[in-house]
């Protein structure tokens, strides 16, 4: 693996003064994708690191692989997921530390993804309290020393029973709550355990609870769907569905029950508020979000209209209270501006049978067209949007290839808050857009080639924004 040493050193040292970190998927346990330190103006590339050589030269072909977020410590240390395949051999997955612009330790996991015909599942790792948690084989998790990558322990969903050789798979990213408890989900064809929510506490105790027993017969963990935890650590939200993601549910569990068997409520994703029934598709990454008012939300896929799906908001009792007509492979970020909480995500109007893109600012655009949308977190009514520019008369506009945005806000001298979203387009450009601006205020910079169907993360701890393009982590920042 190679990177631009001088630029990387400048970048990582610049991060040492930051008070933020990005140590788990979607930044935090609620999945807000919100950081408290502003992303710098984007005017230059300051970092590039190849982590998946197989995707560097695929051109505009589809990239049907889900990558997890790179992770960033508050000192600027970067942790990158490595995907490697030699010829037709097996795919291997590793974690690479980069510290001070230099490759540090690397750990190759024994992780094997569940054999399915879906898009390649997400290989994840997370950091907390000096420990790196890495997906492993047979429903297990490796615990590494953050400082040097040495192995501390291995814990499995079936503990204390050894699952070696059993058909059990880690299928969700990790979520770490305020007490340091680590949550993930497994699927299983083993008699040792069913598809379960798993908790690993700081004492090394593993608790697994069968999802079918809680959400209904045939319910299994939604693929690539990280559990979410409420701000006060009292509720865990888990996405479930039947095989393939149909009959989807959002399950709210009492996190204070050490057995993880107390169901607070179960909500379904059936049609409501003009939205079609959605499934939590096994090729997607839609994860629950925990909202500050005690509610929750989750998106899903639907074949009509045009694979766009639905995104539902639930109140604290599990009642549907709003829906938006897009939810495919989308985990909406959350931002509170001047006392109101908004959701920010994508709305890709994929085909000519889709609705127009209409933000009340620009002239309506006929589909296919693509928006970054801002929604009221309760009603799910669109408040504002930015429409992807059409800069290619042959191809037309490009869709937003994000599975979640990065959000931050700035506050003026009068205390007024302005939100900023950073996210990538399939065009290979990274955009930074001011929410609610009229006319829209944006900057963008190219980070690589066009990449089709690549729903990638963008992460930051303030300063440089990191995104993924063709198997490379690219850092964009301010060189002035």
C-alpha positions as CSV (number, residue, x, y, z in Angstrom):
1,X,0.0,0.0,0.0
2,X,1.3,3.5,-0.9
3,X,0.5,7.0,0.1
4,X,1.8,10.5,-0.4
5,X,4.2,10.7,2.6
6,X,4.8,14.5,2.8
7,X,1.1,15.3,2.4
8,X,0.1,12.6,4.8
9,X,2.5,13.8,7.4
10,X,1.2,17.4,7.1
11,X,-2.3,16.1,7.3
12,X,-1.9,13.8,10.3
13,X,0.1,16.3,12.3
14,X,-2.4,19.0,11.6
15,X,-5.0,16.7,13.3
16,X,-3.2,16.7,16.6
17,X,-5.0,19.8,17.9
18,X,-8.5,18.5,17.2
19,X,-10.9,17.7,20.0
20,X,-13.0,15.3,17.8
21,X,-12.6,11.6,16.9
22,X,-14.4,9.2,14.6
23,X,-14.1,5.8,16.2
24,X,-17.1,3.9,15.0
25,X,-19.5,3.6,12.1
26,X,-21.5,6.8,11.5
27,X,-19.3,8.6,14.1
28,X,-21.3,7.7,17.3
29,X,-23.8,5.4,18.9
30,X,-26.9,7.4,17.7
31,X,-25.5,7.4,14.1
32,X,-25.6,11.2,13.7
33,X,-22.6,11.5,11.4
34,X,-22.2,14.9,13.0
35,X,-18.9,16.4,14.2
36,X,-18.4,19.3,16.5
37,X,-15.4,20.7,14.7
38,X,-15.8,22.3,11.2
39,X,-14.4,20.6,8.1
40,X,-11.9,22.9,6.4
41,X,-12.6,24.6,3.1
42,X,-11.8,22.1,0.4
43,X,-9.2,23.3,-2.1
44,X,-6.6,20.6,-2.4
45,X,-5.8,16.9,-2.1
46,X,-3.6,16.2,0.9
47,X,-3.7,12.5,1.3
48,X,-4.2,9.4,-0.9
49,X,-3.9,5.8,0.3
50,X,-4.7,2.6,-1.7
51,X,-6.5,0.0,0.5
52,X,-8.1,-2.1,-2.2
53,X,-5.9,-2.6,-5.3
54,X,-8.6,-4.6,-7.1
55,X,-10.8,-1.5,-7.5
56,X,-8.2,1.1,-8.6
57,X,-8.5,0.5,-12.3
58,X,-12.1,-0.7,-12.8
59,X,-13.1,2.5,-14.6
60,X,-16.9,3.2,-14.6
61,X,-17.9,-0.4,-13.9
62,X,-20.1,-1.0,-10.9
63,X,-18.4,-1.3,-7.5
64,X,-20.7,-3.6,-5.5
65,X,-18.7,-3.5,-2.4
66,X,-19.6,-1.9,0.9
67,X,-16.6,-0.3,2.8
68,X,-16.7,0.8,6.4
69,X,-15.7,4.2,7.6
70,X,-12.0,4.8,8.1
71,X,-11.5,5.7,11.8
72,X,-9.7,8.7,13.2
73,X,-8.3,9.3,16.7
74,X,-8.2,12.8,18.1
75,X,-4.5,12.8,17.6
76,X,-4.9,12.3,13.9
77,X,-4.0,8.6,13.8
78,X,-5.9,7.0,10.9
79,X,-7.2,3.4,10.8
80,X,-8.0,2.1,7.3
81,X,-9.9,-1.1,6.3
82,X,-7.7,-3.2,3.9
83,X,-9.3,-5.5,1.3
84,X,-6.9,-7.7,-0.6
85,X,-7.2,-10.5,-3.1
86,X,-4.4,-12.2,-5.0
87,X,-5.6,-13.6,-8.3
88,X,-8.7,-15.8,-7.8
89,X,-7.7,-16.6,-4.2
90,X,-9.8,-15.7,-1.1
91,X,-10.4,-12.1,-0.1
92,X,-8.6,-11.1,3.0
93,X,-9.4,-8.2,5.3
94,X,-7.1,-6.2,7.6
95,X,-6.8,-3.1,9.6
96,X,-3.9,-0.7,8.9
97,X,-2.8,2.0,11.3
98,X,-1.2,5.2,9.9
99,X,0.4,7.4,12.5
100,X,2.3,10.6,11.9
101,X,2.3,9.9,8.1
102,X,3.9,6.5,8.5
103,X,2.3,3.1,8.2
104,X,2.2,1.6,11.7
105,X,0.9,-1.8,12.7
106,X,-1.4,-4.0,10.5
107,X,-3.6,-6.8,11.6
108,X,-5.1,-9.4,9.2
109,X,-8.4,-10.8,10.4
110,X,-9.7,-14.3,9.7
111,X,-13.1,-12.7,8.9
112,X,-15.2,-14.5,6.3
113,X,-18.4,-12.9,5.1
114,X,-21.6,-14.8,4.8
115,X,-21.9,-16.5,1.4
116,X,-24.7,-14.8,-0.4
117,X,-25.5,-13.3,-3.8
118,X,-25.8,-9.8,-2.3
119,X,-23.3,-7.0,-2.7
120,X,-20.2,-7.7,-0.7
121,X,-20.9,-7.2,3.0
122,X,-19.1,-4.6,5.1
123,X,-16.0,-5.6,7.1
124,X,-15.9,-3.4,10.2
125,X,-13.8,-2.4,13.1
126,X,-14.2,0.2,15.9
127,X,-12.0,1.8,18.6
128,X,-12.7,2.5,22.3
129,X,-10.6,3.0,25.4
130,X,-7.3,1.9,23.8
131,X,-8.9,-1.3,22.3
132,X,-9.6,-2.0,18.6
133,X,-12.5,-4.4,18.0
134,X,-12.2,-6.2,14.6
135,X,-14.7,-8.5,12.9
136,X,-13.6,-12.1,12.9
137,X,-14.7,-15.6,11.8
138,X,-17.5,-17.7,13.2
139,X,-19.3,-14.7,14.9
140,X,-16.2,-13.7,16.8
141,X,-14.5,-10.4,17.5
142,X,-10.7,-9.7,17.8
143,X,-9.6,-7.3,20.6
144,X,-6.4,-5.6,19.8
145,X,-4.1,-3.2,21.7
146,X,-4.5,0.1,19.9
147,X,-1.0,1.2,20.5
148,X,0.7,-1.7,18.7
149,X,-2.0,-4.0,17.2
150,X,-1.1,-6.9,19.5
151,X,-3.9,-9.3,20.3
152,X,-5.6,-8.9,23.6
153,X,-8.4,-11.4,23.3
154,X,-11.0,-13.0,21.1
155,X,-14.7,-13.0,22.1
156,X,-17.4,-14.9,20.3
157,X,-21.2,-14.6,20.2
158,X,-21.4,-18.2,21.5
159,X,-19.1,-17.7,24.5
160,X,-18.2,-19.7,26.5
161,X,-18.9,-22.3,23.8
162,X,-16.2,-22.5,21.1
163,X,-17.8,-21.9,17.7
164,X,-14.9,-23.0,15.5
165,X,-16.2,-24.4,12.2
166,X,-19.8,-23.3,12.8
167,X,-21.7,-21.4,10.1
168,X,-22.0,-18.1,12.1
169,X,-21.2,-14.7,10.6
170,X,-20.8,-11.2,11.9
171,X,-23.2,-9.1,9.8
172,X,-23.3,-5.6,11.3
173,X,-20.9,-2.9,12.0
174,X,-20.1,-2.3,15.7
175,X,-21.8,0.2,17.9
176,X,-20.2,1.3,21.2
177,X,-22.4,2.9,23.9
178,X,-21.4,5.4,26.5
179,X,-20.5,2.7,29.0
180,X,-18.1,1.0,26.6
181,X,-20.4,-1.9,25.7
182,X,-19.9,-3.1,22.2
183,X,-22.9,-4.3,20.1
184,X,-23.1,-6.2,16.9
185,X,-25.3,-8.7,15.2
186,X,-24.8,-12.2,13.8
187,X,-26.6,-14.5,11.4
188,X,-26.3,-18.2,11.9
189,X,-27.1,-21.6,10.4
190,X,-25.7,-23.2,13.5
191,X,-27.5,-25.1,16.3
192,X,-25.4,-23.2,18.8
193,X,-27.1,-19.8,18.2
194,X,-29.7,-18.1,16.1
195,X,-29.4,-14.7,14.5
196,X,-28.8,-12.5,17.5
197,X,-27.9,-9.2,18.9
198,X,-24.6,-9.5,20.8
199,X,-23.2,-7.4,23.6
200,X,-19.6,-7.4,24.9
201,X,-19.1,-5.5,28.1
202,X,-15.9,-4.1,29.5
203,X,-15.5,-7.1,31.8
204,X,-15.4,-9.4,28.8
205,X,-18.9,-10.8,29.4
206,X,-20.8,-11.7,26.2
207,X,-24.6,-11.6,26.1
208,X,-26.5,-12.8,23.0
209,X,-30.2,-12.5,22.5
210,X,-32.1,-14.3,19.8
211,X,-33.9,-11.9,17.4
212,X,-36.6,-14.3,16.3
213,X,-37.7,-14.6,19.9
214,X,-38.0,-10.8,20.2
215,X,-39.1,-9.7,16.8
216,X,-41.1,-12.7,15.6
217,X,-40.5,-16.1,13.9
218,X,-38.2,-15.9,10.9
219,X,-36.7,-12.5,11.8
220,X,-33.0,-12.2,11.4
221,X,-30.5,-9.3,11.7
222,X,-30.6,-6.9,8.8
223,X,-27.4,-7.2,6.8
224,X,-24.8,-4.4,7.3
225,X,-27.2,-2.6,9.7
226,X,-25.5,-1.4,12.8
227,X,-27.5,-1.2,16.0
228,X,-28.1,2.3,17.3
229,X,-28.2,3.4,21.0
230,X,-30.1,6.3,22.5
231,X,-28.2,9.3,23.9
232,X,-28.9,8.2,27.5
233,X,-27.9,4.6,26.8
234,X,-31.4,3.3,27.7
235,X,-32.6,2.0,24.4
236,X,-31.0,-0.2,21.7
237,X,-32.5,-0.1,18.2
238,X,-32.0,-3.1,15.8
239,X,-33.2,-3.6,12.3
240,X,-34.5,-7.0,11.4
241,X,-36.3,-8.8,8.6
242,X,-37.1,-12.1,7.0
243,X,-34.6,-13.7,4.6
244,X,-33.7,-11.1,2.0
245,X,-35.0,-8.2,4.2
246,X,-38.7,-8.5,3.6
247,X,-41.2,-8.1,6.5
248,X,-38.8,-5.6,8.0
249,X,-39.0,-4.3,11.5
250,X,-37.3,-1.8,13.8
251,X,-36.9,-3.3,17.3
252,X,-36.4,-1.1,20.4
253,X,-34.9,-3.0,23.4
254,X,-34.4,-2.0,27.0
255,X,-30.6,-1.5,27.2
256,X,-30.8,-1.5,31.1
257,X,-31.9,-5.1,31.0
258,X,-28.7,-7.2,31.2
259,X,-30.4,-10.1,29.4
260,X,-31.3,-7.8,26.4
261,X,-34.7,-9.5,26.3
262,X,-37.1,-6.7,27.2
263,X,-38.8,-5.3,24.1
264,X,-40.0,-1.7,24.5
265,X,-41.7,-1.7,21.1
266,X,-41.5,-3.2,17.6
267,X,-42.3,-1.1,14.5
268,X,-42.9,-2.4,11.0
269,X,-42.0,-0.8,7.7
270,X,-45.3,-1.3,6.1
271,X,-46.9,1.4,3.8
272,X,-47.9,4.6,5.6
273,X,-48.0,8.4,4.9
274,X,-48.0,7.8,1.2
275,X,-44.8,5.7,1.3
276,X,-44.7,2.1,0.1
277,X,-43.7,-0.9,2.3
278,X,-39.9,-1.1,2.6
279,X,-37.5,-3.9,3.1
280,X,-34.1,-3.6,4.7
281,X,-32.4,-5.0,1.7
282,X,-29.5,-7.4,2.2
283,X,-27.4,-5.5,-0.4
284,X,-27.9,-2.2,1.5
285,X,-26.5,-0.7,4.6
286,X,-29.5,1.2,6.1
287,X,-29.0,1.3,9.9
288,X,-31.3,2.7,12.6
289,X,-30.8,6.2,13.9
290,X,-31.6,7.2,17.5
291,X,-33.2,10.7,17.6
292,X,-32.8,13.2,20.4
293,X,-36.5,13.3,21.3
294,X,-36.6,9.6,22.1
295,X,-37.7,8.6,18.6
296,X,-35.9,6.6,16.0
297,X,-35.8,6.2,12.2
298,X,-34.7,3.7,9.6
299,X,-34.8,3.5,5.8
300,X,-35.5,0.6,3.4
301,X,-35.8,-0.4,-0.2
302,X,-38.9,-0.8,-2.4
303,X,-39.1,-1.8,-6.0
304,X,-41.7,0.9,-6.8
305,X,-41.1,3.7,-7.3
306,X,-37.8,3.0,-9.1
307,X,-36.0,1.3,-6.2
308,X,-36.2,4.4,-4.0
309,X,-37.9,3.0,-1.0
310,X,-39.1,4.7,2.2
311,X,-37.6,6.3,5.3
312,X,-39.8,6.1,8.4
313,X,-39.7,8.1,11.7
314,X,-41.1,6.6,14.9
315,X,-41.9,8.2,18.2
316,X,-40.7,7.0,21.5
317,X,-43.6,4.5,21.7
318,X,-42.9,3.0,18.3
319,X,-45.7,4.8,16.4
320,X,-45.0,5.9,12.9
321,X,-45.1,9.6,12.7
322,X,-43.7,10.4,9.3
323,X,-42.2,9.0,6.2
324,X,-40.1,10.2,3.2
325,X,-40.1,8.6,-0.2
326,X,-36.5,7.5,-0.3
327,X,-34.7,5.0,2.0
328,X,-32.5,2.8,-0.1
329,X,-29.0,2.3,1.4
330,X,-29.3,5.4,3.4
331,X,-28.5,6.2,7.1
332,X,-29.5,9.8,7.5
333,X,-27.3,12.1,9.4
334,X,-28.7,14.3,12.2
335,X,-28.0,18.0,12.8
336,X,-29.7,20.4,15.2
337,X,-29.8,24.0,14.0
338,X,-31.3,26.8,16.0
339,X,-33.3,24.4,18.2
340,X,-34.7,22.1,15.4
341,X,-33.4,18.7,14.6
342,X,-33.1,17.8,10.9
343,X,-32.2,14.7,9.0
344,X,-29.8,14.9,6.0
345,X,-29.4,12.3,3.4
346,X,-29.8,11.5,-0.3
347,X,-32.7,11.2,-2.6
348,X,-31.7,9.6,-5.9
349,X,-34.6,9.8,-8.5
350,X,-33.2,6.9,-10.6
351,X,-35.4,6.7,-13.7
352,X,-37.7,8.6,-15.9
353,X,-40.6,7.2,-13.9
354,X,-39.4,8.9,-10.7
355,X,-40.6,12.2,-9.5
356,X,-39.0,15.5,-10.4
357,X,-36.3,17.1,-8.3
358,X,-37.8,20.2,-6.9
359,X,-36.3,22.3,-4.2
360,X,-38.3,25.5,-4.7
361,X,-35.1,27.4,-5.5
362,X,-33.9,26.0,-8.8
363,X,-36.2,25.2,-11.8
364,X,-37.6,21.7,-11.3
365,X,-35.5,19.0,-12.9
366,X,-37.0,16.0,-14.7
367,X,-35.7,12.6,-13.6
368,X,-33.3,10.9,-13.5
369,X,-32.0,13.6,-11.1
370,X,-30.4,13.5,-7.6
371,X,-30.8,15.5,-4.4
372,X,-29.2,16.0,-1.0
373,X,-32.3,16.5,1.2
374,X,-33.0,18.1,4.6
375,X,-36.0,16.7,6.4
376,X,-37.9,17.5,9.5
377,X,-36.9,14.6,11.8
378,X,-40.5,14.2,13.1
379,X,-42.8,14.7,10.0
380,X,-40.1,13.7,7.5
381,X,-41.3,16.6,5.3
382,X,-38.6,18.0,3.0
383,X,-37.4,21.4,4.2
384,X,-34.6,22.1,1.6
385,X,-32.5,20.3,-1.0
386,X,-29.5,20.6,-3.2
387,X,-29.8,19.2,-6.7
388,X,-26.8,17.5,-8.3
389,X,-25.5,19.6,-11.1
390,X,-25.6,18.3,-14.7
391,X,-22.1,18.8,-16.0
392,X,-21.9,15.9,-18.4
393,X,-24.2,16.3,-21.4
394,X,-23.7,12.7,-22.5
395,X,-24.2,11.0,-19.1
396,X,-26.4,13.5,-17.4
397,X,-26.2,14.3,-13.7
398,X,-24.6,11.8,-11.3
399,X,-26.2,10.3,-8.2
400,X,-25.1,10.8,-4.7
401,X,-23.0,7.7,-3.8
402,X,-23.1,8.1,-0.1
403,X,-24.4,5.7,2.6
404,X,-24.3,8.6,5.1
405,X,-23.1,12.3,5.0
406,X,-20.7,14.2,7.2
407,X,-22.3,17.1,9.0
408,X,-21.0,20.1,11.0
409,X,-22.2,23.6,11.8
410,X,-20.8,27.0,12.2
411,X,-22.1,29.7,14.6
412,X,-22.0,33.4,13.9
413,X,-21.5,36.1,16.5
414,X,-25.3,36.4,17.1
415,X,-25.5,32.7,17.8
416,X,-27.2,31.7,14.6
417,X,-26.3,28.2,13.4
418,X,-25.6,27.2,9.8
419,X,-25.2,23.6,8.8
420,X,-22.8,22.1,6.3
421,X,-22.9,18.7,4.6
422,X,-19.9,17.0,3.0
423,X,-20.5,14.0,0.7
424,X,-19.4,12.4,-2.6
425,X,-21.1,12.1,-5.9
426,X,-20.7,9.2,-8.3
427,X,-19.0,11.7,-10.6
428,X,-15.9,11.4,-8.4
429,X,-16.3,14.8,-6.9
430,X,-16.5,15.6,-3.2
431,X,-19.1,18.3,-2.4
432,X,-19.5,20.7,0.5
433,X,-22.9,22.4,0.6
434,X,-24.4,24.9,3.0
435,X,-27.8,23.8,4.2
436,X,-30.7,26.1,3.6
437,X,-28.6,28.4,1.3
438,X,-30.6,30.2,-1.3
439,X,-29.2,30.1,-4.0
440,X,-27.3,27.0,-2.9
441,X,-23.7,27.6,-1.8
442,X,-21.4,24.8,-2.6
443,X,-17.8,23.9,-3.3
444,X,-16.5,20.7,-4.8
445,X,-13.3,19.1,-5.8
446,X,-12.5,16.0,-7.8
447,X,-11.2,13.1,-5.8
448,X,-10.9,10.5,-8.6
449,X,-12.8,8.7,-11.4
450,X,-16.5,8.1,-11.8
451,X,-17.5,5.2,-9.6
452,X,-20.9,3.5,-10.1
453,X,-23.0,2.1,-7.3
454,X,-20.3,2.8,-4.8
455,X,-22.1,4.0,-1.6
456,X,-19.2,5.2,0.3
457,X,-18.6,7.0,3.6
458,X,-17.0,10.4,4.1
459,X,-15.5,11.0,7.6
460,X,-13.7,13.8,9.4
461,X,-12.6,15.0,12.8
462,X,-12.6,18.6,11.6
463,X,-10.0,19.9,9.1
464,X,-9.5,17.3,6.4
465,X,-12.4,15.3,5.0
466,X,-11.6,11.7,4.0
467,X,-13.7,9.9,1.4
468,X,-13.3,6.7,-0.7
469,X,-12.8,6.5,-4.4
470,X,-11.8,3.4,-6.4
471,X,-10.3,1.6,-3.4
472,X,-8.4,4.6,-2.2
473,X,-8.9,6.8,0.9
474,X,-8.6,10.4,-0.3
475,X,-8.1,13.3,2.1
476,X,-9.3,16.8,0.9
477,X,-8.4,19.9,2.9
478,X,-7.2,23.4,2.9
479,X,-3.6,23.8,1.8
480,X,-3.6,27.6,2.3
